[in-house]
């Protein structure tokens, strides 16, 4: 992909909703045909892109919808906590499967086989020429990723690393600082559960917003309602009527 193609792929996301269509390994929804159907629903309802995990799912989605695909490959490797597209080989697989943008962990954590993040980015830029989205947890990680030459940054891992685990809300503060200091498109991802939170993200400078669980995770949605029933072991507090 040339520079104009990279810019076009990123530009299509501006000001819109990216729906993360994923399912955990034991979920009955963990089938390529179902993931593709979820992506098609997202397209029909006005989403500007989808975030998809895994080569087979990416291929199925590309056959089903014309939306830009932000592709990842979740791969657990012993000895490393980095699992979102952790190696160059993973970046290449995701790109060759048809992802329009490849997202990868750009935190400062040790990568599998100590593969340098900078080398992964350089090799991807040289050989694959695909836009790269840096999934980060902190401002310093975002600034470092920008220096490496990524095309956009996402707050995906805020609240999921050792030094950010205590955050349980959307990363609004991180979003605002990344948008102000990097000059790159910044995507808010993580724990966005309401339209109001999405609107606030755009007010703070988000280029796009990723929503997954609140849209495509019926297990989470069902559990929330079950927890509000009289017989639930752990109940959600009742809302008092005014």
Residue frames as a rotation matrix with the C-alpha (Angstrom) as fourth column:
UNK 1
0.582 0.813 0.000 0.00
0.813 -0.582 0.000 0.00
0.000 0.000 -1.000 0.00
UNK 2
-0.318 -0.695 0.644 1.41
0.633 -0.662 -0.402 3.43
0.706 0.280 0.651 -0.92
UNK 3
-0.936 -0.121 -0.329 1.27
0.338 -0.566 -0.752 6.48
-0.096 -0.816 0.570 1.35
UNK 4
-0.658 0.753 -0.015 -1.96
-0.692 -0.597 0.406 7.66
0.297 0.277 0.914 -0.27
UNK 5
-0.054 0.635 -0.771 -3.53
-0.073 0.767 0.637 4.26
0.996 0.090 0.005 0.37
UNK 6
-0.565 -0.220 -0.796 -2.45
0.740 0.293 -0.606 4.32
0.366 -0.931 -0.003 4.00
UNK 7
-0.979 0.191 -0.069 -3.90
-0.146 -0.896 -0.419 7.78
-0.142 -0.400 0.906 4.47
UNK 8
-0.402 0.877 -0.263 -7.15
-0.648 -0.069 0.759 6.70
0.647 0.475 0.596 2.84
UNK 9
-0.183 0.307 -0.934 -7.55
0.398 0.892 0.215 3.64
0.899 -0.333 -0.285 5.07
UNK 10
-0.727 -0.142 -0.672 -7.12
0.685 -0.212 -0.697 5.77
-0.043 -0.967 0.251 8.20
UNK 11
-0.944 0.331 -0.006 -9.22
-0.329 -0.937 0.112 8.65
0.031 0.108 0.994 6.93
UNK 12
-0.373 0.851 -0.369 -12.27
-0.128 0.347 0.929 6.40
0.919 0.394 -0.020 6.50
UNK 13
-0.247 0.225 -0.942 -12.41
0.850 0.518 -0.099 5.98
0.466 -0.825 -0.320 10.28
UNK 14
-0.943 -0.306 0.131 -12.53
0.212 -0.856 -0.471 9.67
0.257 -0.416 0.872 11.13
UNK 15
-0.690 0.656 0.306 -15.43
-0.717 -0.675 -0.171 10.75
0.095 -0.338 0.936 13.31
UNK 16
0.145 0.815 -0.561 -17.03
-0.699 0.485 0.525 7.34
0.700 0.316 0.640 13.44
UNK 17
0.420 0.147 0.896 -17.71
-0.796 0.533 0.286 4.18
-0.435 -0.833 0.341 15.41
UNK 18
-0.366 -0.532 -0.764 -15.51
-0.693 0.704 -0.158 1.12
0.622 0.471 -0.626 15.04
UNK 19
0.638 0.642 0.426 -17.26
-0.768 0.488 0.415 -2.01
0.059 -0.592 0.804 16.30
UNK 20
-0.562 -0.818 0.122 -15.07
-0.827 0.555 -0.093 -4.70
0.008 -0.153 -0.988 17.82
UNK 21
0.588 0.753 -0.295 -16.56
-0.771 0.632 0.079 -7.99
0.246 0.182 0.952 16.65
UNK 22
-0.521 -0.808 -0.275 -14.84
-0.587 0.573 -0.573 -10.60
0.620 -0.137 -0.772 18.79
UNK 23
0.729 0.683 0.050 -15.75
-0.521 0.506 0.687 -13.63
0.443 -0.527 0.725 20.85
UNK 24
0.010 -0.731 0.682 -13.80
-0.940 0.226 0.256 -15.46
-0.342 -0.644 -0.685 23.53
UNK 25
-0.731 -0.457 -0.507 -12.51
-0.638 0.720 0.272 -18.92
0.241 0.522 -0.818 22.70
UNK 26
-0.919 0.374 0.123 -15.19
0.289 0.853 -0.434 -20.87
-0.268 -0.363 -0.892 24.64
UNK 27
-0.407 0.815 -0.412 -18.07
-0.466 -0.573 -0.674 -18.69
-0.785 -0.082 0.614 23.41
UNK 28
0.047 0.529 0.847 -20.69
0.603 0.661 -0.447 -20.22
-0.797 0.532 -0.288 21.07
UNK 29
0.887 0.298 -0.352 -20.20
-0.029 -0.725 -0.688 -17.07
-0.460 0.620 -0.635 18.98
UNK 30
0.046 -0.980 -0.195 -16.59
-0.538 -0.189 0.821 -17.94
-0.842 0.067 -0.536 18.26
UNK 31
0.098 0.024 0.995 -17.17
0.726 0.682 -0.088 -18.85
-0.681 0.731 0.049 14.62
UNK 32
-0.845 -0.532 -0.060 -16.01
0.341 -0.621 0.706 -16.99
-0.413 0.576 0.706 11.55
UNK 33
-0.512 0.719 0.470 -19.50
0.622 -0.067 0.780 -16.93
0.593 0.692 -0.413 10.04
UNK 34
0.466 0.695 -0.547 -20.94
0.880 -0.302 0.366 -15.34
0.089 -0.652 -0.753 13.19
UNK 35
-0.183 -0.620 -0.763 -18.15
0.551 -0.707 0.443 -12.78
-0.814 -0.339 0.471 13.47
UNK 36
-0.922 -0.140 0.360 -18.77
0.386 -0.373 0.843 -11.86
0.017 0.917 0.398 9.82
UNK 37
-0.044 0.985 0.168 -22.50
0.798 -0.066 0.598 -11.50
0.600 0.160 -0.783 10.52
UNK 38
0.386 0.109 -0.916 -21.79
0.794 -0.544 0.270 -9.17
-0.469 -0.832 -0.297 13.43
UNK 39
-0.640 -0.697 -0.325 -19.55
0.379 -0.654 0.655 -7.09
-0.669 0.296 0.682 11.16
UNK 40
-0.701 0.456 0.548 -22.29
0.555 -0.134 0.821 -6.90
0.448 0.880 -0.159 8.54
UNK 41
0.389 0.843 -0.371 -24.77
0.896 -0.252 0.366 -5.68
0.215 -0.474 -0.854 11.16
UNK 42
0.005 -0.481 -0.877 -22.26
0.600 -0.700 0.387 -3.03
-0.800 -0.528 0.285 12.20
UNK 43
-0.914 -0.356 0.196 -21.93
0.351 -0.450 0.821 -1.87
-0.204 0.819 0.536 8.60
UNK 44
-0.328 0.876 0.354 -25.71
0.722 -0.009 0.692 -1.77
0.609 0.483 -0.630 8.07
UNK 45
0.575 0.595 -0.562 -26.15
0.817 -0.386 0.428 0.38
0.038 -0.705 -0.708 11.17
UNK 46
0.921 -0.092 0.378 -23.56
0.032 -0.951 -0.308 2.97
0.388 0.296 -0.873 10.21
UNK 47
0.627 -0.776 -0.072 -20.24
0.204 0.075 0.976 1.90
-0.752 -0.627 0.205 11.75
UNK 48
0.722 -0.428 -0.544 -17.16
-0.688 -0.533 -0.493 3.13
-0.079 0.730 -0.679 9.90
UNK 49
-0.190 -0.821 -0.538 -14.98
-0.712 0.493 -0.500 0.10
0.676 0.288 -0.678 10.65
UNK 50
0.914 0.404 -0.032 -14.65
-0.284 0.693 0.663 -3.16
0.290 -0.597 0.748 12.55
UNK 51
-0.121 -0.932 0.342 -11.90
-0.988 0.081 -0.130 -4.59
0.093 -0.353 -0.931 14.75
UNK 52
0.831 0.449 -0.330 -11.41
-0.487 0.873 -0.039 -8.30
0.270 0.193 0.943 14.11
UNK 53
0.056 -0.794 0.605 -9.21
-0.853 0.277 0.442 -10.93
-0.519 -0.541 -0.662 15.77
UNK 54
-0.079 -0.229 0.970 -7.70
-0.022 0.974 0.228 -13.81
-0.997 -0.003 -0.082 13.83
UNK 55
-0.855 -0.407 -0.321 -6.84
-0.317 -0.080 0.945 -14.66
-0.411 0.910 -0.060 10.25
UNK 56
-0.761 0.598 0.251 -9.93
0.644 0.654 0.396 -16.77
0.072 0.463 -0.883 9.55
UNK 57
0.121 0.835 -0.536 -12.27
0.789 -0.409 -0.459 -14.16
-0.602 -0.368 -0.708 10.97
UNK 58
-0.263 -0.292 -0.919 -10.58
-0.220 -0.910 0.352 -11.36
-0.939 0.295 0.175 9.04
UNK 59
-0.991 -0.134 -0.019 -10.96
-0.056 0.275 0.960 -13.27
-0.124 0.952 -0.280 5.78
UNK 60
-0.435 0.898 0.069 -14.61
0.900 0.435 0.012 -14.03
-0.019 0.068 -0.998 6.49
UNK 61
0.166 0.481 -0.861 -15.34
0.481 -0.802 -0.355 -10.39
-0.861 -0.355 -0.364 7.31
UNK 62
-0.582 -0.468 -0.665 -13.59
-0.322 -0.618 0.717 -9.15
-0.747 0.632 0.208 4.18
UNK 63
-0.935 0.294 0.196 -15.84
0.329 0.523 0.786 -11.43
0.129 0.800 -0.586 2.11
UNK 64
-0.202 0.940 -0.274 -18.94
0.979 0.188 -0.077 -10.12
-0.020 -0.284 -0.959 3.87
UNK 65
0.725 0.451 -0.521 -18.50
0.525 -0.851 -0.006 -6.38
-0.446 -0.269 -0.854 4.32
UNK 66
0.416 -0.558 0.718 -16.75
0.618 -0.406 -0.673 -3.48
0.667 0.724 0.176 2.66
UNK 67
0.985 -0.027 0.170 -15.90
-0.140 -0.699 0.702 -1.79
0.100 -0.715 -0.692 5.97
UNK 68
0.087 -0.995 0.055 -12.25
-0.613 -0.097 -0.784 -1.13
0.785 0.034 -0.618 6.81
UNK 69
0.839 0.130 -0.528 -10.93
0.236 0.787 0.570 -3.94
0.490 -0.603 0.630 8.99
UNK 70
0.177 -0.774 0.608 -8.63
-0.923 -0.345 -0.170 -3.20
0.341 -0.531 -0.776 11.92
UNK 71
0.674 0.095 -0.733 -7.03
-0.120 0.993 0.019 -6.60
0.729 0.075 0.680 12.29
UNK 72
0.072 -0.661 0.747 -5.28
-0.997 -0.060 0.043 -8.20
0.016 -0.748 -0.663 15.23
UNK 73
0.250 0.005 -0.968 -4.06
-0.108 0.994 -0.023 -11.63
0.962 0.110 0.249 16.22
UNK 74
0.479 -0.047 0.877 -4.31
-0.875 -0.107 0.472 -12.55
0.072 -0.993 -0.092 19.88
UNK 75
0.505 -0.432 -0.747 -1.54
0.017 0.870 -0.492 -15.02
0.863 0.236 0.447 20.63
UNK 76
0.859 -0.192 0.475 -0.41
-0.500 -0.112 0.859 -16.02
-0.112 -0.975 -0.192 24.12
UNK 77
0.395 -0.824 -0.407 3.30
-0.039 0.428 -0.903 -16.79
0.918 0.373 0.137 24.31
UNK 78
0.766 -0.134 -0.629 4.91
0.633 0.325 0.703 -18.13
0.110 -0.936 0.333 27.51
UNK 79
-0.159 -0.909 -0.387 7.22
0.954 -0.241 0.176 -15.61
-0.253 -0.341 0.905 29.14
UNK 80
-0.972 -0.120 0.200 5.51
0.179 -0.934 0.310 -12.51
0.149 0.337 0.930 27.75
UNK 81
-0.374 0.878 -0.297 2.34
0.460 -0.102 -0.882 -10.65
-0.805 -0.467 -0.366 28.68
UNK 82
-0.462 0.172 -0.870 2.15
-0.692 -0.684 0.231 -9.11
-0.556 0.709 0.435 25.19
UNK 83
-0.522 0.315 0.793 -0.56
0.367 0.922 -0.124 -10.94
-0.770 0.227 -0.597 23.24
UNK 84
0.661 0.728 -0.184 -2.12
0.144 -0.363 -0.921 -8.51
-0.737 0.582 -0.345 20.74
UNK 85
0.934 -0.337 0.121 -0.26
0.133 0.012 -0.991 -9.10
0.333 0.941 0.056 17.45
UNK 86
0.853 -0.518 -0.073 2.94
-0.025 -0.180 0.983 -9.65
-0.522 -0.837 -0.166 19.44
UNK 87
-0.121 -0.942 0.312 5.46
0.335 0.258 0.907 -10.41
-0.935 0.214 0.284 16.66
UNK 88
-0.481 -0.094 -0.872 6.26
-0.705 -0.550 0.448 -9.36
-0.522 0.830 0.199 13.12
UNK 89
-0.990 0.136 -0.025 5.08
0.100 0.827 0.554 -12.78
0.096 0.546 -0.832 11.94
UNK 90
-0.331 0.920 -0.209 1.70
0.783 0.144 -0.605 -12.01
-0.527 -0.364 -0.768 13.49
UNK 91
-0.103 0.230 -0.968 1.60
-0.265 -0.944 -0.196 -8.56
-0.959 0.236 0.159 11.86
UNK 92
-0.806 -0.280 -0.522 2.33
-0.566 0.102 0.818 -10.20
-0.175 0.955 -0.240 8.50
UNK 93
-0.838 0.536 0.104 -0.39
0.544 0.835 0.087 -12.84
-0.040 0.130 -0.991 8.92
UNK 94
-0.072 0.846 -0.529 -2.97
0.552 -0.408 -0.728 -10.21
-0.831 -0.344 -0.437 9.80
UNK 95
-0.238 -0.092 -0.967 -1.97
-0.551 -0.807 0.212 -8.01
-0.800 0.583 0.141 6.88
UNK 96
-0.922 -0.202 -0.330 -1.97
-0.387 0.469 0.794 -10.87
-0.005 0.860 -0.511 4.38
UNK 97
-0.643 0.760 0.096 -5.40
0.676 0.621 -0.396 -11.99
-0.361 -0.190 -0.913 5.61
UNK 98
-0.223 0.544 0.809 -6.78
0.776 -0.403 0.485 -8.69
0.590 0.736 -0.333 4.32
UNK 99
0.292 0.305 -0.906 -6.74
0.847 -0.522 0.097 -6.26
-0.443 -0.796 -0.411 7.23
UNK 100
0.623 -0.010 0.782 -6.77
0.501 -0.763 -0.409 -2.63
0.600 0.647 -0.471 6.11
UNK 101
0.236 -0.544 0.805 -5.04
-0.740 -0.638 -0.215 -1.57
0.630 -0.545 -0.553 9.35
UNK 102
0.171 -0.242 -0.955 -3.02
0.444 0.884 -0.144 -3.76
0.879 -0.399 0.259 11.71
UNK 103
0.614 0.050 0.788 -3.19
-0.625 -0.579 0.524 -3.06
0.482 -0.814 -0.324 15.45
UNK 104
0.210 -0.604 -0.769 -0.40
0.434 0.763 -0.480 -4.28
0.876 -0.233 0.422 17.71
UNK 105
0.837 -0.003 -0.547 0.65
0.540 -0.159 0.826 -3.98
-0.090 -0.987 -0.132 21.32
UNK 106
0.224 -0.772 0.594 3.04
0.310 -0.522 -0.795 -1.02
0.924 0.362 0.123 21.60
UNK 107
0.978 0.039 0.205 3.50
-0.184 -0.293 0.938 -1.06
0.097 -0.955 -0.280 25.36
UNK 108
0.216 -0.972 0.096 6.95
-0.902 -0.236 -0.361 -1.19
0.374 -0.009 -0.928 26.89
UNK 109
0.567 0.065 0.821 6.54
-0.582 0.737 0.343 -4.78
-0.583 -0.672 0.456 28.06
UNK 110
-0.539 -0.824 0.174 8.88
-0.522 0.489 0.699 -7.60
-0.661 0.286 -0.694 27.07
UNK 111
0.347 0.635 -0.690 7.84
-0.934 0.171 -0.313 -9.14
-0.081 0.753 0.652 23.77
UNK 112
0.897 -0.003 0.443 8.10
-0.005 1.000 0.017 -12.83
-0.443 -0.017 0.896 22.79
UNK 113
0.479 -0.811 0.336 11.75
0.877 0.458 -0.145 -13.75
-0.036 0.364 0.931 22.15
UNK 114
0.050 -0.444 -0.894 12.64
0.458 -0.786 0.416 -10.13
-0.888 -0.430 0.164 22.97
UNK 115
-0.149 -0.033 0.988 11.74
0.981 -0.128 0.144 -9.05
0.122 0.991 0.051 19.45
UNK 116
-0.795 -0.225 -0.564 12.27
0.384 -0.906 -0.180 -5.27
-0.470 -0.360 0.806 19.37
UNK 117
0.260 0.960 -0.101 9.10
0.577 -0.238 -0.781 -3.26
-0.774 0.145 -0.616 18.77
UNK 118
0.193 -0.236 -0.953 11.00
-0.500 -0.859 0.111 -0.76
-0.844 0.455 -0.283 16.64
UNK 119
-0.839 -0.541 -0.063 12.19
-0.354 0.454 0.818 -3.51
-0.414 0.708 -0.572 14.31
UNK 120
-0.430 0.776 0.462 8.66
0.718 0.604 -0.346 -4.87
-0.547 0.183 -0.817 13.98
UNK 121
0.487 0.635 -0.599 7.36
0.191 -0.747 -0.636 -1.44
-0.852 0.196 -0.486 12.97
UNK 122
-0.131 -0.626 -0.769 10.21
-0.695 -0.495 0.521 -0.80
-0.707 0.603 -0.370 10.53
UNK 123
-0.913 -0.240 0.331 9.87
0.009 0.798 0.603 -4.19
-0.409 0.553 -0.726 8.89
UNK 124
-0.088 0.965 0.245 6.11
0.752 0.226 -0.619 -3.80
-0.653 0.130 -0.746 8.56
UNK 125
0.478 0.233 -0.847 6.52
-0.186 -0.915 -0.357 -0.38
-0.858 0.328 -0.395 6.99
UNK 126
-0.398 -0.768 -0.502 9.17
-0.711 -0.087 0.697 -1.65
-0.579 0.635 -0.511 4.59
UNK 127
-0.985 -0.114 0.129 7.62
-0.031 0.856 0.516 -4.96
-0.170 0.504 -0.847 3.54
UNK 128
-0.469 0.878 0.096 3.89
0.837 0.477 -0.269 -4.72
-0.281 -0.046 -0.959 4.14
UNK 129
-0.969 0.059 0.238 3.14
0.030 -0.936 0.351 -1.02
0.244 0.348 0.905 3.75
UNK 130
-0.025 0.971 -0.238 0.01
0.642 0.198 0.741 -1.35
0.766 -0.135 -0.628 5.90
UNK 131
0.059 0.092 0.994 -1.19
-0.504 -0.857 0.109 1.30
0.862 -0.508 -0.004 8.38
UNK 132
-0.447 -0.298 -0.843 -0.23
0.537 0.665 -0.520 0.45
0.716 -0.685 -0.137 11.96
UNK 133
0.475 0.618 0.627 -2.35
-0.317 -0.544 0.777 1.19
0.821 -0.568 -0.062 15.01
UNK 134
-0.641 -0.757 -0.125 -0.42
-0.067 0.217 -0.974 1.32
0.764 -0.616 -0.190 18.28
UNK 135
0.589 0.762 -0.269 -2.34
0.189 0.193 0.963 -0.16
0.786 -0.618 -0.030 21.21
UNK 136
-0.536 -0.822 0.193 -0.94
0.069 -0.270 -0.960 1.55
0.841 -0.502 0.201 24.32
UNK 137
0.206 0.561 -0.802 -1.66
0.878 0.257 0.405 1.97
0.433 -0.787 -0.439 28.01
UNK 138
0.253 -0.221 -0.942 0.17
0.693 -0.637 0.336 5.19
-0.675 -0.738 -0.009 28.90
UNK 139
0.925 0.043 -0.376 1.11
-0.157 -0.861 -0.484 8.56
-0.345 0.507 -0.790 27.48
UNK 140
0.037 -0.994 -0.099 4.81
-0.688 -0.097 0.719 7.67
-0.725 0.041 -0.688 27.37
UNK 141
-0.357 -0.117 0.927 4.03
0.367 0.895 0.255 4.55
-0.859 0.431 -0.276 25.35
UNK 142
0.661 0.675 0.327 1.94
0.599 -0.214 -0.772 6.58
-0.451 0.706 -0.546 22.93
UNK 143
0.733 -0.468 -0.494 4.70
-0.527 -0.849 0.022 9.16
-0.430 0.244 -0.869 22.49
UNK 144
-0.304 -0.884 0.355 7.25
-0.422 0.459 0.782 6.41
-0.854 0.088 -0.513 21.91
UNK 145
-0.035 0.382 0.923 4.99
0.671 0.694 -0.262 4.73
-0.741 0.610 -0.281 19.35
UNK 146
0.916 0.355 -0.188 4.56
0.142 -0.723 -0.676 8.04
-0.376 0.592 -0.713 17.55
UNK 147
0.281 -0.903 -0.325 8.34
-0.743 -0.419 0.522 8.38
-0.608 0.095 -0.788 17.37
UNK 148
-0.419 -0.416 0.807 8.52
0.080 0.869 0.489 4.93
-0.905 0.269 -0.330 15.76
UNK 149
-0.864 0.042 -0.501 6.26
-0.476 -0.393 0.787 6.14
-0.163 0.919 0.360 12.96
UNK 150
-0.632 0.725 0.274 2.93
0.671 0.689 -0.274 4.41
-0.388 0.011 -0.922 13.59
UNK 151
-0.736 0.377 0.562 -0.09
0.347 -0.502 0.792 5.82
0.581 0.778 0.238 11.78
UNK 152
0.137 0.767 0.627 -2.57
-0.491 -0.496 0.716 6.06
0.860 -0.406 0.309 14.66
UNK 153
-0.886 -0.462 0.025 -2.74
-0.191 0.315 -0.930 5.32
0.422 -0.829 -0.367 18.37
UNK 154
0.185 0.967 -0.177 -5.38
-0.146 0.205 0.968 3.58
0.972 -0.153 0.179 20.47
UNK 155
-0.234 -0.195 0.952 -5.92
-0.922 -0.267 -0.281 3.55
0.309 -0.944 -0.118 24.24
UNK 156
0.307 0.516 -0.800 -6.78
-0.416 0.828 0.375 -0.16
0.856 0.218 0.469 24.07
UNK 157
0.016 -0.422 -0.906 -4.49
0.506 0.785 -0.357 -1.38
0.863 -0.453 0.226 26.84
UNK 158
-0.610 -0.129 0.782 -5.16
-0.483 -0.721 -0.496 1.35
0.628 -0.680 0.377 29.41
UNK 159
0.182 0.654 0.735 -6.33
-0.982 0.158 0.103 -0.56
-0.049 -0.740 0.671 32.48
UNK 160
0.969 0.204 -0.141 -4.89
-0.225 0.963 -0.149 -3.88
0.105 0.176 0.979 31.33
UNK 161
0.200 -0.957 -0.210 -1.19
0.118 0.237 -0.964 -3.54
0.973 0.168 0.160 32.19
UNK 162
-0.058 -0.291 -0.955 0.64
0.903 0.394 -0.175 -3.82
0.427 -0.872 0.240 35.49
UNK 163
-0.832 -0.362 -0.420 0.93
0.522 -0.768 -0.371 -0.06
-0.189 -0.528 0.828 35.99
UNK 164
-0.795 0.605 0.043 -2.62
-0.549 -0.747 0.376 0.82
0.260 0.275 0.926 34.84
UNK 165
-0.753 0.479 -0.451 -4.71
0.382 0.876 0.293 -2.12
0.536 0.048 -0.843 36.14
UNK 166
-0.648 0.482 -0.591 -6.61
0.609 -0.139 -0.781 0.03
-0.458 -0.865 -0.203 38.65
UNK 167
-0.758 0.422 -0.498 -8.34
-0.566 -0.804 0.180 2.13
-0.324 0.418 0.849 35.95
UNK 168
-0.651 0.598 0.468 -11.88
0.518 0.801 -0.302 0.92
-0.555 0.046 -0.831 35.34
UNK 169
0.450 0.791 -0.414 -13.30
0.203 -0.542 -0.816 3.68
-0.870 0.283 -0.404 33.12
UNK 170
0.772 -0.168 0.613 -12.69
0.617 -0.029 -0.786 4.89
0.150 0.985 0.081 29.55
UNK 171
-0.064 -0.942 -0.331 -9.26
0.929 -0.177 0.324 6.45
-0.363 -0.287 0.886 29.15
UNK 172
0.806 0.487 0.336 -10.49
0.580 -0.762 -0.289 10.01
0.115 0.428 -0.896 28.60
UNK 173
0.752 -0.567 -0.336 -7.46
-0.234 -0.706 0.668 11.67
-0.616 -0.424 -0.664 30.21
UNK 174
-0.205 -0.845 0.494 -5.02
0.276 0.434 0.857 9.57
-0.939 0.312 0.144 28.19
UNK 175
0.210 0.393 0.895 -6.99
0.964 0.068 -0.257 10.23
-0.162 0.917 -0.364 25.01
UNK 176
0.971 0.232 -0.057 -6.88
0.225 -0.967 -0.118 13.99
-0.082 0.102 -0.991 25.51
UNK 177
0.447 -0.873 -0.194 -3.14
-0.355 -0.372 0.857 14.04
-0.821 -0.314 -0.477 26.20
UNK 178
-0.251 -0.509 0.823 -2.28
0.564 0.614 0.552 11.77
-0.787 0.603 0.133 23.29
UNK 179
0.491 0.524 0.696 -4.37
0.871 -0.270 -0.411 13.88
-0.027 0.808 -0.588 20.93
UNK 180
0.974 -0.098 -0.206 -2.67
-0.065 -0.985 0.157 17.07
-0.218 -0.139 -0.966 22.12
UNK 181
0.390 -0.921 0.010 0.89
-0.531 -0.215 0.820 15.81
-0.752 -0.325 -0.573 22.13
UNK 182
-0.172 -0.511 0.842 1.30
0.355 0.766 0.537 13.33
-0.919 0.391 0.050 19.27
UNK 183
-0.340 0.115 -0.933 -0.42
-0.732 -0.656 0.185 15.05
-0.591 0.746 0.307 16.35
UNK 184
-0.968 0.008 -0.251 -1.64
-0.152 0.778 0.610 11.60
0.200 0.628 -0.752 15.25
UNK 185
0.017 0.994 -0.104 -5.19
-0.588 0.094 0.804 10.24
0.809 0.047 0.586 15.01
UNK 186
-0.913 -0.277 0.300 -6.06
-0.397 0.433 -0.809 8.86
0.094 -0.858 -0.505 18.45
UNK 187
-0.144 0.850 -0.507 -8.72
-0.229 0.470 0.853 6.21
0.963 0.239 0.127 18.96
UNK 188
-0.374 0.123 0.919 -10.49
-0.925 0.014 -0.379 5.64
-0.060 -0.992 0.109 22.28
UNK 189
0.082 0.403 -0.912 -10.97
-0.312 0.879 0.360 1.96
0.947 0.255 0.198 23.02
UNK 190
-0.708 -0.337 -0.621 -11.82
0.361 0.583 -0.728 0.23
0.607 -0.739 -0.291 26.25
UNK 191
-0.612 0.492 -0.619 -14.85
0.746 0.097 -0.659 0.23
-0.264 -0.865 -0.426 28.57
UNK 192
-0.874 0.445 -0.195 -16.99
-0.483 -0.839 0.251 2.50
-0.051 0.313 0.948 26.42
UNK 193
-0.829 0.554 0.073 -20.46
0.515 0.808 -0.287 1.34
-0.218 -0.200 -0.955 27.39
UNK 194
0.171 0.934 -0.315 -22.80
0.656 -0.346 -0.671 4.24
-0.735 -0.092 -0.672 26.60
UNK 195
0.364 0.036 0.931 -23.45
0.847 -0.429 -0.315 6.72
0.388 0.903 -0.186 23.77
UNK 196
0.996 0.019 0.087 -22.71
-0.020 -0.902 0.432 9.50
0.087 -0.432 -0.898 26.24
UNK 197
0.420 -0.904 0.081 -19.20
0.109 0.139 0.984 8.19
-0.901 -0.404 0.157 26.79
UNK 198
0.017 -0.367 0.930 -18.70
0.965 0.249 0.081 8.00
-0.262 0.896 0.358 23.04
UNK 199
0.714 0.303 0.632 -19.79
0.505 -0.847 -0.164 11.62
0.485 0.436 -0.758 22.60
UNK 200
0.899 -0.422 -0.115 -17.44
-0.158 -0.558 0.815 12.73
-0.408 -0.715 -0.568 25.36
UNK 201
0.171 -0.872 0.458 -14.56
0.608 0.459 0.648 10.97
-0.775 0.168 0.609 23.62
UNK 202
0.132 -0.086 0.988 -15.12
0.947 -0.285 -0.151 13.00
0.294 0.955 0.044 20.47
UNK 203
0.943 0.222 0.247 -15.38
0.136 -0.937 0.321 16.19
0.303 -0.269 -0.914 22.52
UNK 204
0.688 -0.726 0.009 -11.92
-0.135 -0.116 0.984 15.39
-0.713 -0.678 -0.178 23.91
UNK 205
0.120 -0.676 -0.727 -10.37
-0.899 -0.384 0.210 14.92
-0.421 0.628 -0.654 20.49
UNK 206
-0.111 -0.135 0.985 -10.94
0.047 0.989 0.141 11.29
-0.993 0.062 -0.104 19.56
UNK 207
-0.728 -0.175 -0.663 -10.43
-0.648 -0.139 0.748 10.49
-0.223 0.975 -0.012 15.88
UNK 208
-0.078 0.720 -0.689 -12.67
-0.446 0.593 0.670 7.42
0.892 0.359 0.275 16.22
UNK 209
-0.221 0.079 0.972 -14.06
-0.956 0.178 -0.232 5.26
-0.191 -0.981 0.036 19.02
UNK 210
-0.609 -0.004 -0.793 -14.03
-0.268 0.942 0.201 1.47
0.747 0.335 -0.574 19.35
UNK 211
-0.103 0.607 0.788 -16.92
-0.971 0.111 -0.212 -0.21
-0.217 -0.787 0.577 21.13
UNK 212
-0.677 -0.187 -0.712 -16.99
-0.423 0.890 0.168 -3.96
0.602 0.415 -0.682 21.57
UNK 213
-0.951 0.205 -0.233 -18.47
0.310 0.677 -0.667 -5.50
0.021 -0.706 -0.707 24.70
UNK 214
-0.563 0.768 -0.305 -21.49
-0.155 -0.461 -0.874 -3.20
-0.811 -0.445 0.379 24.91
UNK 215
-0.007 0.554 -0.833 -22.49
-0.966 -0.220 -0.138 -4.06
-0.260 0.803 0.536 21.32
UNK 216
0.163 -0.016 -0.987 -21.24
-0.731 0.670 -0.131 -7.53
0.663 0.742 0.097 20.42
UNK 217
-0.846 -0.488 -0.214 -20.95
-0.211 0.676 -0.706 -9.41
0.489 -0.553 -0.675 23.71
UNK 218
0.123 0.992 0.012 -24.33
-0.449 0.045 0.892 -10.95
0.885 -0.115 0.451 24.58
UNK 219
0.034 -0.169 -0.985 -22.75
0.716 0.692 -0.094 -12.89
0.698 -0.702 0.144 27.44
UNK 220
-0.887 -0.419 -0.195 -21.83
0.443 -0.649 -0.619 -9.61
0.133 -0.635 0.761 29.17
UNK 221
-0.653 0.700 0.289 -25.20
-0.549 -0.700 0.457 -8.05
0.522 0.140 0.841 28.36
UNK 222
0.217 0.759 -0.613 -27.16
-0.034 0.634 0.773 -11.07
0.976 -0.147 0.163 29.59
UNK 223
-0.270 -0.414 -0.869 -25.12
0.811 0.389 -0.437 -11.31
0.519 -0.823 0.230 32.78
UNK 224
-0.968 -0.090 0.235 -25.83
-0.017 -0.909 -0.416 -7.67
0.251 -0.406 0.879 33.62
UNK 225
-0.187 0.974 0.126 -29.58
-0.719 -0.223 0.658 -8.28
0.669 0.032 0.743 33.43
UNK 226
0.249 0.240 -0.938 -29.37
0.295 0.904 0.310 -11.60
0.923 -0.354 0.154 35.28
UNK 227
-0.656 -0.607 -0.449 -27.48
0.618 -0.089 -0.781 -9.90
0.434 -0.790 0.434 38.09
UNK 228
-0.828 0.407 0.385 -30.43
-0.485 -0.865 -0.129 -7.54
0.281 -0.294 0.914 38.53
UNK 229
0.003 0.869 -0.496 -32.92
-0.202 0.486 0.850 -10.36
0.979 0.097 0.177 39.12
UNK 230
0.554 0.295 0.778 -34.17
-0.781 -0.139 0.609 -11.21
0.288 -0.945 0.153 42.65
UNK 231
0.984 -0.094 0.153 -32.44
0.026 0.918 0.397 -14.59
-0.178 -0.386 0.905 42.61
UNK 232
0.570 -0.820 0.048 -29.04
0.006 -0.054 -0.999 -13.34
0.822 0.570 -0.026 41.50
UNK 233
0.425 -0.512 -0.746 -26.11
0.892 0.375 0.251 -14.04
0.151 -0.773 0.617 43.79
UNK 234
-0.605 -0.609 -0.512 -24.49
0.622 -0.764 0.173 -10.68
-0.496 -0.214 0.841 43.00
UNK 235
0.326 0.897 0.297 -27.09
0.925 -0.239 -0.294 -8.01
-0.193 0.371 -0.908 42.35
UNK 236
-0.624 -0.366 0.691 -26.82
0.548 -0.835 0.053 -4.68
0.557 0.412 0.721 40.62
UNK 237
-0.790 0.337 -0.511 -28.18
0.322 -0.481 -0.815 -1.93
-0.521 -0.809 0.271 42.92
UNK 238
0.019 0.900 0.435 -31.78
0.993 0.035 -0.117 -1.03
-0.120 0.434 -0.893 42.11
UNK 239
-0.837 -0.184 0.516 -32.56
0.323 -0.926 0.194 2.39
0.442 0.328 0.835 40.62
UNK 240
-0.548 0.649 -0.529 -34.85
0.574 -0.168 -0.801 4.40
-0.609 -0.742 -0.280 42.85
UNK 241
-0.107 0.622 0.776 -37.90
0.891 -0.286 0.352 5.97
0.440 0.729 -0.524 41.22
UNK 242
-0.964 -0.239 0.119 -38.20
0.179 -0.909 -0.376 9.70
0.198 -0.341 0.919 41.66
